């Protein structure tokens, strides 16, 4: 007959093993995605990137949207938080507003009530803003998570 402490040890092992397996099976499968965007060869600061799944049957919420920082760098998700994009093929669209001096700014082209002039305008050509015509794509997988996009506006 086994010693009581052996039964306790086996029971504890089963509980811990079950918890580990349950934790593994609840992972979302998403991978963090990083990269950069250049606009006319310069860092695409404040460019909004939208990742659209190419699979028409992809579950809602499969894609993602992110704004590049001042250096044109972007990050979607964190490994530790099990966030990012699901592996798959994506079309990528871009949007970036600039002020009248060509400096990237947050926001849209709404008129300021105090001023009749539009404070900013879209600077990315239509072909990069439209999901159907964008030439940019990303094939996301556990081994392909870093992307570099280059946009020519001229």
PASEBA-1860 file (N, C-alpha, C; in nm, 3 decimals):
! residues 154
1> XXXXXXXX> 0.084/-0.118/0.000/0.000/0.000/0.000/0.089/0.124/0.000 ~ 0.061/0.222/-0.090/0.145/0.340/-0.099/0.136/0.425/0.028 ~ 0.243/0.492/0.055/0.247/0.582/0.169/0.152/0.700/0.144 ~ 0.090/0.756/0.248/-0.003/0.869/0.231/0.064/0.989/0.164 ~ 0.190/1.012/0.194/0.256/1.128/0.133/0.275/1.108/-0.016 ~ 0.288/0.983/-0.063/0.302/0.957/-0.206/0.170/0.988/-0.277 ~ 0.058/0.946/-0.215/-0.073/0.978/-0.274/-0.093/1.129/-0.282 ~ -0.051/1.201/-0.179/-0.064/1.347/-0.179/0.022/1.409/-0.289
9> XXXXXXXX> 0.142/1.356/-0.305/0.233/1.406/-0.407/0.176/1.381/-0.548 ~ 0.124/1.261/-0.570/0.063/1.229/-0.699/-0.058/1.318/-0.726 ~ -0.141/1.338/-0.624/-0.259/1.423/-0.639/-0.218/1.566/-0.672 ~ -0.115/1.617/-0.602/-0.068/1.753/-0.629/-0.014/1.762/-0.772 ~ 0.059/1.661/-0.815/0.112/1.659/-0.952/0.001/1.661/-1.055 ~ -0.106/1.587/-1.030/-0.219/1.584/-1.123/-0.288/1.720/-1.128 ~ -0.303/1.785/-1.014/-0.367/1.916/-1.010/-0.282/2.018/-1.086 ~ -0.152/2.020/-1.058/-0.063/2.114/-1.127/-0.058/2.085/-1.276
17> XXXXXXXX> -0.047/1.958/-1.313/-0.044/1.920/-1.455/-0.172/1.961/-1.526 ~ -0.286/1.943/-1.463/-0.414/1.983/-1.522/-0.419/2.134/-1.541 ~ -0.370/2.208/-1.442/-0.371/2.353/-1.452/-0.282/2.401/-1.566 ~ -0.167/2.340/-1.581/-0.076/2.378/-1.689/-0.140/2.348/-1.824 ~ -0.198/2.231/-1.838/-0.263/2.196/-1.965/-0.380/2.287/-1.994 ~ -0.458/2.318/-1.892/-0.572/2.408/-1.912/-0.523/2.546/-1.954 ~ -0.413/2.592/-1.893/-0.357/2.722/-1.930/-0.310/2.723/-2.074 ~ -0.250/2.616/-2.119/-0.201/2.610/-2.258/-0.316/2.609/-2.356
25> XXXXXXXX> -0.423/2.542/-2.322/-0.533/2.530/-2.417/-0.615/2.658/-2.425 ~ -0.600/2.750/-2.330/-0.680/2.872/-2.333/-0.609/2.985/-2.407 ~ -0.487/2.963/-2.451/-0.415/3.068/-2.523/-0.489/3.102/-2.652 ~ -0.485/3.227/-2.688/-0.561/3.273/-2.805/-0.496/3.236/-2.937 ~ -0.366/3.212/-2.939/-0.297/3.184/-3.064/-0.246/3.309/-3.132 ~ -0.276/3.428/-3.075/-0.232/3.553/-3.134/-0.082/3.571/-3.114 ~ -0.020/3.641/-3.209/0.122/3.671/-3.200/0.141/3.822/-3.207 ~ 0.235/3.875/-3.126/0.263/4.018/-3.135/0.330/4.051/-3.268
33> XXXXXXXX> 0.295/4.164/-3.325/0.348/4.207/-3.455/0.414/4.343/-3.437 ~ 0.534/4.359/-3.493/0.606/4.486/-3.485/0.652/4.526/-3.624 ~ 0.696/4.650/-3.635/0.750/4.692/-3.763/0.765/4.842/-3.773 ~ 0.781/4.884/-3.899/0.800/5.026/-3.926/0.731/5.062/-4.057 ~ 0.704/5.191/-4.070/0.646/5.242/-4.193/0.725/5.366/-4.233 ~ 0.762/5.371/-4.361/0.830/5.487/-4.418/0.736/5.553/-4.517 ~ 0.732/5.685/-4.515/0.654/5.761/-4.611/0.753/5.848/-4.687 ~ 0.766/5.822/-4.815/0.864/5.892/-4.900/1.005/5.884/-4.841
41> XXXXXXXX> 1.039/5.768/-4.786/1.173/5.744/-4.735/1.199/5.792/-4.593 ~ 1.104/5.863/-4.533/1.120/5.914/-4.396/1.027/5.837/-4.302 ~ 1.060/5.833/-4.172/0.972/5.764/-4.078/0.829/5.816/-4.088 ~ 0.735/5.725/-4.098/0.593/5.761/-4.112/0.527/5.785/-3.978 ~ 0.570/5.889/-3.910/0.514/5.918/-3.778/0.363/5.939/-3.787 ~ 0.294/5.888/-3.686/0.149/5.901/-3.670/0.068/5.841/-3.785 ~ 0.127/5.747/-3.858/0.053/5.676/-3.963/-0.030/5.567/-3.896 ~ -0.156/5.559/-3.934/-0.245/5.454/-3.883/-0.241/5.337/-3.981
49> XXXXXXXX> -0.207/5.219/-3.930/-0.204/5.097/-4.011/-0.322/5.011/-3.969 ~ -0.394/4.958/-4.067/-0.504/4.866/-4.039/-0.475/4.735/-4.109 ~ -0.477/4.627/-4.033/-0.453/4.492/-4.085/-0.588/4.425/-4.107 ~ -0.622/4.398/-4.233/-0.749/4.337/-4.271/-0.725/4.191/-4.308 ~ -0.793/4.096/-4.243/-0.772/3.956/-4.281/-0.816/3.931/-4.425 ~ -0.735/3.858/-4.502/-0.771/3.824/-4.640/-0.877/3.714/-4.644 ~ -0.883/3.634/-4.540/-0.982/3.526/-4.532/-1.120/3.585/-4.506 ~ -1.213/3.571/-4.602/-1.347/3.628/-4.581/-1.423/3.559/-4.467
57> XXXXXXXX> -1.380/3.441/-4.427/-1.446/3.369/-4.319/-1.377/3.389/-4.183 ~ -1.282/3.481/-4.178/-1.211/3.506/-4.052/-1.310/3.559/-3.948 ~ -1.297/3.516/-3.825/-1.388/3.565/-3.720/-1.378/3.716/-3.705 ~ -1.487/3.778/-3.664/-1.487/3.922/-3.638/-1.379/3.954/-3.536 ~ -1.311/4.065/-3.554/-1.207/4.105/-3.461/-1.072/4.042/-3.488 ~ -1.057/3.973/-3.600/-0.931/3.907/-3.631/-0.822/4.006/-3.671 ~ -0.858/4.114/-3.735/-0.760/4.213/-3.779/-0.715/4.303/-3.665 ~ -0.653/4.413/-3.701/-0.607/4.506/-3.599/-0.573/4.641/-3.657
65> XXXXXXXX> -0.564/4.738/-3.567/-0.530/4.875/-3.606/-0.431/4.930/-3.505 ~ -0.334/5.007/-3.556/-0.230/5.063/-3.469/-0.180/5.193/-3.529 ~ -0.134/5.284/-3.443/-0.074/5.409/-3.490/0.076/5.401/-3.466 ~ 0.152/5.434/-3.571/0.298/5.437/-3.559/0.340/5.554/-3.471 ~ 0.450/5.535/-3.399/0.501/5.642/-3.313/0.575/5.746/-3.397 ~ 0.641/5.840/-3.331/0.712/5.948/-3.400/0.825/5.897/-3.491 ~ 0.876/5.777/-3.463/0.983/5.720/-3.544/0.931/5.626/-3.652 ~ 0.798/5.619/-3.666/0.739/5.531/-3.766/0.734/5.385/-3.723
73> XXXXXXXX> 0.758/5.357/-3.595/0.757/5.221/-3.542/0.617/5.188/-3.488 ~ 0.579/5.060/-3.499/0.450/5.018/-3.444/0.462/4.883/-3.377 ~ 0.373/4.858/-3.282/0.365/4.731/-3.210/0.217/4.699/-3.189 ~ 0.178/4.578/-3.228/0.042/4.530/-3.200/0.057/4.409/-3.109 ~ 0.014/4.422/-2.986/0.012/4.310/-2.893/0.139/4.290/-2.813 ~ 0.126/4.201/-2.713/0.237/4.164/-2.627/0.233/4.015/-2.601 ~ 0.347/3.951/-2.612/0.355/3.806/-2.592/0.305/3.768/-2.453 ~ 0.348/3.843/-2.351/0.310/3.810/-2.214/0.159/3.820/-2.191
81> XXXXXXXX> 0.092/3.905/-2.270/-0.052/3.923/-2.254/-0.133/3.843/-2.355 ~ -0.062/3.764/-2.439/-0.129/3.680/-2.538/-0.218/3.764/-2.632 ~ -0.162/3.877/-2.677/-0.236/3.967/-2.765/-0.157/3.989/-2.894 ~ -0.222/4.041/-2.993/-0.159/4.067/-3.123/-0.255/4.032/-3.235 ~ -0.203/3.970/-3.340/-0.285/3.928/-3.454/-0.284/3.776/-3.464 ~ -0.393/3.721/-3.512/-0.398/3.578/-3.540/-0.311/3.550/-3.661 ~ -0.241/3.439/-3.664/-0.164/3.404/-3.784/-0.255/3.401/-3.907 ~ -0.204/3.449/-4.017/-0.281/3.452/-4.141/-0.231/3.561/-4.234
89> XXXXXXXX> -0.297/3.575/-4.347/-0.262/3.675/-4.447/-0.350/3.798/-4.429 ~ -0.288/3.915/-4.437/-0.358/4.041/-4.417/-0.326/4.139/-4.529 ~ -0.425/4.219/-4.567/-0.404/4.337/-4.649/-0.384/4.450/-4.549 ~ -0.296/4.544/-4.581/-0.265/4.652/-4.488/-0.296/4.786/-4.554 ~ -0.378/4.867/-4.486/-0.408/5.001/-4.535/-0.345/5.103/-4.441 ~ -0.329/5.226/-4.492/-0.260/5.331/-4.419/-0.338/5.461/-4.427 ~ -0.326/5.542/-4.323/-0.386/5.674/-4.321/-0.295/5.764/-4.239 ~ -0.279/5.886/-4.286/-0.192/5.979/-4.213/-0.233/6.122/-4.248
97> XXXXXXXX> -0.262/6.198/-4.145/-0.300/6.337/-4.165/-0.181/6.428/-4.138 ~ -0.171/6.534/-4.219/-0.065/6.633/-4.201/-0.128/6.772/-4.196 ~ -0.057/6.864/-4.128/-0.105/7.002/-4.123/-0.063/7.074/-4.250 ~ -0.092/7.202/-4.258/-0.063/7.278/-4.381/0.086/7.289/-4.410 ~ 0.170/7.258/-4.307/0.315/7.260/-4.327/0.372/7.122/-4.358 ~ 0.285/7.022/-4.367/0.329/6.887/-4.399/0.370/6.805/-4.278 ~ 0.349/6.858/-4.157/0.384/6.784/-4.035/0.269/6.691/-3.998 ~ 0.303/6.566/-3.965/0.201/6.468/-3.926/0.132/6.514/-3.799
105> XXXXXXXX> -0.001/6.497/-3.795/-0.081/6.536/-3.680/-0.185/6.429/-3.651 ~ -0.235/6.429/-3.529/-0.348/6.341/-3.494/-0.474/6.401/-3.555 ~ -0.569/6.317/-3.589/-0.699/6.369/-3.625/-0.732/6.367/-3.771 ~ -0.847/6.424/-3.799/-0.901/6.423/-3.933/-0.902/6.559/-3.996 ~ -0.985/6.574/-4.095/-0.992/6.697/-4.170/-1.112/6.782/-4.137 ~ -1.162/6.774/-4.014/-1.279/6.854/-3.975/-1.241/7.001/-3.964 ~ -1.334/7.086/-4.006/-1.309/7.229/-3.998/-1.316/7.275/-3.853 ~ -1.227/7.364/-3.820/-1.226/7.427/-3.689/-1.335/7.533/-3.691
113> XXXXXXXX> -1.416/7.541/-3.585/-1.525/7.639/-3.583/-1.473/7.781/-3.588 ~ -1.357/7.807/-3.530/-1.302/7.942/-3.528/-1.234/7.977/-3.659 ~ -1.207/7.879/-3.740/-1.132/7.899/-3.864/-1.199/7.817/-3.973 ~ -1.224/7.877/-4.088/-1.293/7.804/-4.194/-1.200/7.711/-4.271 ~ -1.071/7.718/-4.243/-0.976/7.632/-4.313/-0.966/7.495/-4.246 ~ -0.957/7.391/-4.326/-0.941/7.256/-4.272/-0.801/7.249/-4.209 ~ -0.792/7.209/-4.079/-0.663/7.211/-4.010/-0.566/7.103/-4.055 ~ -0.615/6.995/-4.113/-0.526/6.889/-4.160/-0.589/6.818/-4.278
121> XXXXXXXX> -0.504/6.744/-4.351/-0.555/6.671/-4.466/-0.486/6.536/-4.474 ~ -0.553/6.442/-4.538/-0.500/6.308/-4.559/-0.382/6.318/-4.655 ~ -0.271/6.251/-4.620/-0.152/6.260/-4.704/-0.117/6.131/-4.777 ~ -0.186/6.023/-4.747/-0.158/5.894/-4.808/-0.246/5.878/-4.933 ~ -0.188/5.838/-5.045/-0.267/5.818/-5.167/-0.379/5.714/-5.148 ~ -0.485/5.732/-5.221/-0.604/5.646/-5.210/-0.572/5.498/-5.223 ~ -0.481/5.461/-5.314/-0.455/5.318/-5.334/-0.405/5.250/-5.207 ~ -0.337/5.324/-5.118/-0.289/5.266/-4.992/-0.396/5.271/-4.882
129> XXXXXXXX> -0.498/5.354/-4.901/-0.604/5.367/-4.799/-0.718/5.268/-4.821 ~ -0.728/5.215/-4.942/-0.840/5.128/-4.977/-0.800/4.980/-4.964 ~ -0.879/4.907/-4.892/-0.853/4.764/-4.868/-0.845/4.684/-4.998 ~ -0.925/4.720/-5.097/-0.928/4.644/-5.222/-0.808/4.674/-5.312 ~ -0.748/4.793/-5.298/-0.642/4.829/-5.392/-0.502/4.838/-5.329 ~ -0.493/4.830/-5.198/-0.360/4.844/-5.136/-0.265/4.735/-5.183 ~ -0.143/4.774/-5.219/-0.045/4.673/-5.258/0.025/4.611/-5.136 ~ 0.001/4.667/-5.018/0.070/4.620/-4.897/-0.001/4.500/-4.836
137> XXXXXXXX> 0.078/4.402/-4.796/0.022/4.284/-4.731/0.121/4.233/-4.626 ~ 0.070/4.148/-4.538/0.154/4.088/-4.434/0.110/3.944/-4.413 ~ 0.204/3.854/-4.412/0.176/3.714/-4.382/0.227/3.689/-4.241 ~ 0.134/3.689/-4.146/0.168/3.677/-4.004/0.170/3.531/-3.962 ~ 0.277/3.493/-3.894/0.289/3.359/-3.837/0.376/3.369/-3.712 ~ 0.390/3.260/-3.641/0.473/3.264/-3.521/0.619/3.296/-3.554 ~ 0.661/3.271/-3.677/0.799/3.301/-3.717/0.810/3.424/-3.807 ~ 0.698/3.488/-3.840/0.698/3.607/-3.924/0.614/3.714/-3.856
145> XXXXXXXX> 0.680/3.797/-3.775/0.608/3.894/-3.694/0.660/4.037/-3.709 ~ 0.760/4.058/-3.792/0.816/4.192/-3.809/0.803/4.234/-3.955 ~ 0.749/4.357/-3.976/0.721/4.403/-4.111/0.770/4.545/-4.132 ~ 0.809/4.574/-4.255/0.852/4.709/-4.293/0.771/4.748/-4.416 ~ 0.704/4.862/-4.406/0.623/4.909/-4.518/0.679/5.043/-4.568 ~ 0.679/5.058/-4.701/0.726/5.182/-4.761/0.616/5.235/-4.852 ~ 0.583/5.361/-4.831/0.476/5.427/-4.907/0.534/5.545/-4.983 ~ 0.499/5.555/-5.109/0.541/5.669/-5.191/0.418/5.755/-5.217
153> XX> 0.426/5.882/-5.180/0.312/5.973/-5.202/0.330/6.057/-5.326 ~ 0.450/6.056/-5.382/0.478/6.142/-5.499/0.495/6.061/-5.623
END
